[in-house]
Amino acid sequence: MSRRVVAVLALSLLPALAAVAETLNPDQLLQRIRSERAAEVSAMQEREQAFLAKRGEQAQLLATARSALNTQKAESERLKAEFDRQEAELAEQEKLLAQRVGHLGELFGVVRQSAGDVAGQWQDSLLNAQYPERLKRLKALAESRSLPSAEDLDGYWMLLLEDLAASGRIERLQLPVVNADGSRQEQQVLRVGAFAVYGEDAFLRYDADAGQLVAPPRQPSGLGQVQDYLGSSDALATLPIDPSRGSLLAQLQQ
């Protein structure tokens, strides 16, 4: 402790010493001064130690805070680098996506035009009586303005394959038929590919406008051959067909 502090302490004790000097002898007074001085020095040392301890604690807190700040800065720099990397990767993926969408757009244009052409070709097909939803699906694909899904493309190819398979089959099935008198009933019909269809007692044609099979009032000859075919068990039998797929039968009604 500096001499100035000791001097100040000594001076501060003078009034108190003056008050007790009359009752104390010199030795007692000296002992009293020494005791009080020692107490003051001890108190000052305690305050000094407390101050130093507090300063050390503050220094430790400051060091901890600086360490945390440095850690946060490092983490921030790492995150920024990761963000920049992902942003660059995203830009590359977007570029790749744009290229692929362009290719898909070209493919979709071809598919859409093809679906429209096929829908026009199938408009008068008698297979529509058996598969009434296929024209709607084709037109929806042809008129769509969004990219087709994988399911849409797969469905389109399946429609083409189903038409190809059905065009080569001879089938007996139950379908609604509008009779010559205008009545409508379910009956067994014989469909010969996409060329001809026969009812129980009449040649039938597909009315594309109404989307149904009709039995025209005027019937051509040859219905007996149909009955013979239905009653035959031979591997081969003769059937009369309209090679125009219904056009000749329609002209017969004029």
C-alpha positions in Angstrom: 0.0 0.0 0.0 1.3 3.5 -0.8 2.7 5.8 1.8 0.0 8.4 0.9 -2.8 6.0 1.8 -1.1 5.2 5.1 -0.7 8.9 5.8 -4.3 9.5 5.1 -5.3 6.7 7.4 -3.1 8.1 10.1 -4.5 11.5 9.8 -8.1 10.1 9.9 -7.3 8.5 13.2 -6.1 11.7 14.9 -9.5 12.9 16.1 -10.2 9.5 17.6 -6.8 9.3 19.2 -7.2 12.8 20.6 -10.4 11.7 22.2 -8.9 8.7 24.0 -5.4 10.1 24.5 -6.3 11.5 28.0 -7.2 8.0 29.3 -4.4 5.9 27.6 -0.7 5.9 28.3 1.7 6.1 25.4 2.2 2.3 25.2 -1.5 1.7 25.2 -2.0 4.4 22.6 0.7 2.9 20.3 -0.9 -0.5 20.7 -4.3 1.0 19.9 -3.0 2.7 16.7 -1.2 -0.4 15.6 -4.4 -2.5 16.1 -6.6 -0.1 14.2 -4.1 0.4 11.5 -3.8 -3.4 11.0 -7.6 -3.7 10.8 -7.7 -0.9 8.2 -4.9 -2.5 6.2 -6.7 -5.9 6.4 -10.0 -4.3 5.2 -8.2 -2.6 2.3 -6.5 -5.8 1.3 -9.9 -7.7 1.4 -11.4 -5.0 -0.8 -8.4 -5.2 -3.1 -8.7 -9.0 -3.4 -12.4 -8.7 -4.0 -11.8 -6.2 -6.7 -9.1 -8.4 -8.3 -11.3 -11.4 -8.1 -14.2 -9.5 -9.6 -11.9 -8.2 -12.4 -10.7 -11.8 -13.1 -14.3 -13.0 -13.2 -15.2 -10.2 -15.6 -12.2 -11.1 -17.7 -13.3 -14.7 -17.8 -16.8 -13.7 -18.8 -15.3 -11.5 -21.5 -13.2 -14.3 -22.8 -16.2 -16.6 -22.8 -18.2 -14.1 -24.7 -15.5 -13.6 -27.2 -15.1 -17.3 -27.7 -18.9 -17.7 -28.2 -18.8 -14.8 -30.7 -16.0 -16.4 -32.6 -17.9 -19.7 -32.6 -21.0 -17.9 -33.9 -18.9 -16.2 -36.6 -17.4 -19.4 -37.7 -20.9 -21.1 -37.8 -22.3 -18.1 -39.7 -19.5 -18.3 -42.3 -20.1 -22.1 -42.6 -23.8 -21.6 -43.1 -23.2 -18.8 -45.6 -20.8 -21.1 -47.6 -23.4 -23.9 -47.4 -26.2 -21.5 -48.6 -24.0 -20.3 -51.5 -23.3 -23.9 -52.4 -26.9 -24.9 -52.3 -28.0 -21.8 -54.2 -25.5 -22.6 -57.0 -26.7 -26.2 -57.0 -30.3 -25.0 -57.2 -29.5 -22.7 -60.1 -27.9 -25.6 -61.9 -31.0 -27.9 -61.2 -33.3 -25.1 -62.4 -31.3 -24.9 -65.6 -31.5 -28.6 -66.1 -35.2 -28.6 -65.3 -35.8 -25.9 -67.9 -34.0 -28.0 -70.5 -36.0 -31.1 -69.7 -39.3 -29.2 -69.6 -38.4 -27.9 -73.1 -37.8 -31.5 -74.3 -41.1 -32.6 -72.6 -42.8 -29.6 -74.2 -41.8 -30.8 -77.6 -42.8 -34.4 -76.8 -46.2 -33.1 -75.4 -46.8 -31.2 -78.7 -46.3 -34.4 -80.6 -48.5 -36.4 -78.2 -51.2 -33.7 -78.2 -51.4 -33.6 -82.0 -51.4 -37.3 -82.3 -54.2 -37.6 -79.7 -56.2 -35.1 -81.7 -55.6 -37.0 -85.0 -56.6 -40.3 -83.4 -59.8 -38.8 -81.9 -60.8 -37.6 -85.4 -60.2 -41.1 -86.8 -62.1 -42.8 -84.1 -65.0 -40.4 -84.1 -67.2 -42.7 -86.2 -65.7 -46.0 -84.9 -68.3 -48.5 -83.7 -65.9 -49.5 -81.0 -67.0 -46.3 -79.2 -70.2 -48.1 -78.4 -68.2 -50.6 -76.3 -65.7 -48.1 -75.0 -67.6 -44.9 -74.7 -65.0 -43.0 -72.5 -62.1 -43.3 -74.9 -63.0 -40.3 -77.1 -63.3 -38.1 -74.0 -59.9 -39.2 -72.8 -58.3 -38.5 -76.2 -59.9 -35.1 -76.5 -58.9 -34.1 -73.0 -55.3 -35.0 -73.8 -55.4 -33.2 -77.1 -56.9 -30.0 -75.6 -54.8 -30.0 -72.4 -52.4 -27.0 -71.9 -50.4 -28.6 -69.1 -47.6 -31.2 -69.4 -49.0 -34.7 -69.4 -48.1 -37.0 -66.5 -46.6 -40.4 -66.9 -50.0 -41.8 -66.2 -51.5 -39.7 -69.1 -48.9 -41.0 -71.5 -49.3 -44.5 -70.4 -53.1 -44.3 -70.7 -52.7 -42.9 -74.2 -50.5 -45.8 -75.3 -53.0 -48.3 -73.7 -55.9 -46.8 -75.7 -54.0 -47.4 -78.9 -53.2 -51.0 -77.9 -56.8 -51.7 -76.8 -58.1 -50.4 -80.2 -55.6 -52.5 -82.1 -56.6 -55.6 -80.1 -60.4 -54.9 -80.3 -60.2 -54.3 -84.0 -59.0 -57.9 -84.5 -61.5 -59.6 -82.2 -65.0 -61.0 -82.9 -67.0 -60.7 -79.7 -70.5 -61.3 -78.4 -71.5 -58.8 -75.8 -74.5 -57.0 -74.2 -74.9 -53.4 -75.4 -77.9 -50.9 -75.6 -79.4 -50.7 -79.1 -82.0 -48.2 -80.4 -84.5 -50.3 -82.5 -86.1 -49.2 -85.7 -89.2 -48.1 -83.8 -87.1 -45.8 -81.5 -87.2 -48.1 -78.4 -84.0 -48.7 -76.6 -83.0 -52.0 -75.0 -80.1 -54.1 -74.0 -79.5 -57.0 -76.3 -76.8 -59.4 -77.3 -74.8 -58.1 -80.3 -72.0 -59.6 -82.4 -69.1 -57.3 -83.1 -66.7 -58.1 -85.9 -63.6 -56.1 -85.2 -64.2 -52.4 -86.1 -66.0 -53.4 -89.4 -69.5 -54.5 -88.5 -71.9 -55.2 -85.7 -75.1 -57.2 -85.7 -78.1 -57.3 -83.4 -80.5 -60.2 -82.7 -82.4 -59.6 -86.0 -80.8 -56.7 -87.7 -77.6 -55.1 -89.1 -76.5 -52.3 -86.7 -74.6 -49.1 -87.3 -72.9 -46.7 -84.9 -74.5 -43.3 -84.7 -71.6 -41.0 -83.8 -73.8 -38.0 -83.1 -75.9 -39.9 -80.6 -73.0 -42.2 -79.4 -75.1 -45.4 -79.7 -75.9 -48.4 -81.8 -79.0 -48.2 -84.0 -81.0 -50.7 -86.0 -81.8 -48.9 -89.3 -85.4 -49.4 -90.7 -84.0 -50.5 -94.1 -82.0 -53.7 -93.8 -79.8 -55.2 -96.5 -80.0 -58.8 -97.5 -77.6 -61.3 -96.0 -78.9 -61.4 -92.4 -79.4 -65.1 -92.8 -75.7 -65.5 -93.1 -75.4 -63.9 -89.7 -77.9 -66.4 -88.2 -75.9 -69.2 -89.8 -72.7 -67.9 -88.3 -74.2 -67.6 -84.8 -75.5 -71.2 -85.1 -72.3 -72.6 -86.5 -69.6 -74.4 -84.6 -67.2 -74.5 -87.5 -63.7 -72.9 -87.2 -64.5 -70.8 -90.3 -67.8 -69.2 -91.4 -68.9 -66.5 -93.8 -70.2 -63.1 -92.6 -71.4 -60.1 -94.6 -69.6 -56.9 -93.6 -69.8 -53.3 -94.7 -66.2 -52.4 -95.8 -67.0 -48.7 -95.4 -67.6 -49.4 -91.7 -71.3 -48.2 -91.7 -71.3 -45.7 -94.5 -73.1 -48.0 -97.0 -75.6 -48.9 -94.4 -76.3 -45.2 -93.7 -76.7 -44.5 -97.4 -79.2 -47.2 -97.7 -81.5 -45.2 -95.4 -81.6 -42.2 -97.8 
